[in-house]
């Protein structure tokens, strides 16, 4: 849920899709994240494009994911960040 498209309808669809893939515990974590990082407040001003570069199984129950985030302010690239979790 790191990506923030410029269209509020797409933001909503992405959130609903994310809930389809979570357990009850995961849904609670998404709810907490949404309360503290409301993506709808950024629509039209800020966008974040996410590109996943690798997904590796870390254990039978977890994955290690690497991705790049490109942050845009009013349509202009402002920062690029690399993440791993």
C-alpha positions as CSV (number, residue, x, y, z in Angstrom):
1,X,0.0,0.0,0.0
2,X,2.9,2.3,-0.6
3,X,1.8,3.4,-4.0
4,X,-0.4,6.5,-4.3
5,X,-2.0,7.0,-7.8
6,X,-3.3,10.3,-8.9
7,X,-6.9,8.9,-9.1
8,X,-8.9,8.4,-5.9
9,X,-10.9,5.6,-7.5
10,X,-7.8,3.7,-8.1
11,X,-6.6,4.3,-4.6
12,X,-9.8,2.9,-3.2
13,X,-9.6,-0.2,-5.6
14,X,-6.0,-0.8,-4.5
15,X,-7.0,-0.8,-0.8
16,X,-10.0,-3.1,-1.4
17,X,-7.7,-5.5,-3.3
18,X,-5.2,-5.5,-0.5
19,X,-7.8,-6.6,2.0
20,X,-8.7,-9.6,-0.2
21,X,-5.2,-10.9,0.4
22,X,-4.9,-10.4,4.1
23,X,-5.8,-12.3,7.2
24,X,-7.9,-10.7,10.0
25,X,-4.6,-9.7,11.6
26,X,-3.3,-8.2,8.4
27,X,-6.6,-6.3,7.9
28,X,-6.1,-4.8,11.3
29,X,-2.6,-3.7,10.4
30,X,-3.9,-2.1,7.2
31,X,-6.6,-0.3,9.1
32,X,-3.9,1.1,11.5
33,X,-1.7,2.1,8.6
34,X,-4.6,3.9,6.8
35,X,-5.5,5.8,10.0
36,X,-2.0,7.2,10.4
37,X,-1.2,7.6,6.6
38,X,-4.5,8.4,4.9
39,X,-3.7,8.2,1.2
40,X,-6.8,10.1,0.1
41,X,-5.4,13.3,1.6
42,X,-2.5,13.2,-1.0
43,X,-4.6,12.5,-4.1
44,X,-4.0,15.2,-6.7
45,X,-1.0,16.6,-5.0
46,X,1.4,13.8,-4.3
47,X,1.9,10.5,-6.1
48,X,4.1,7.5,-5.3
49,X,5.1,5.0,-8.0
50,X,6.4,1.6,-6.7
51,X,8.5,-0.8,-8.7
52,X,9.2,-4.2,-7.0
53,X,12.7,-5.4,-8.0
54,X,12.8,-8.7,-6.2
55,X,10.8,-11.1,-4.1
56,X,12.7,-13.9,-2.3
57,X,11.2,-16.5,0.1
58,X,12.9,-15.9,3.4
59,X,11.2,-18.7,5.3
60,X,8.2,-20.9,4.8
61,X,6.0,-18.1,6.1
62,X,7.7,-14.9,4.9
63,X,9.2,-13.1,1.9
64,X,12.0,-10.6,1.5
65,X,10.9,-7.8,-0.9
66,X,13.0,-5.1,-2.4
67,X,11.4,-2.1,-4.2
68,X,12.0,1.4,-5.4
69,X,9.6,4.3,-4.7
70,X,9.5,7.4,-6.9
71,X,7.7,10.3,-5.1
72,X,6.1,13.1,-7.2
73,X,4.9,16.5,-6.0
74,X,2.5,18.3,-8.4
75,X,3.6,16.0,-11.2
76,X,7.4,16.5,-10.8
77,X,9.8,13.8,-9.5
78,X,10.9,14.9,-6.0
79,X,12.7,11.9,-4.5
80,X,13.6,8.3,-5.2
81,X,14.0,5.8,-2.4
82,X,15.0,2.1,-2.3
83,X,13.4,-0.1,0.3
84,X,13.8,-3.7,1.6
85,X,11.5,-5.5,4.0
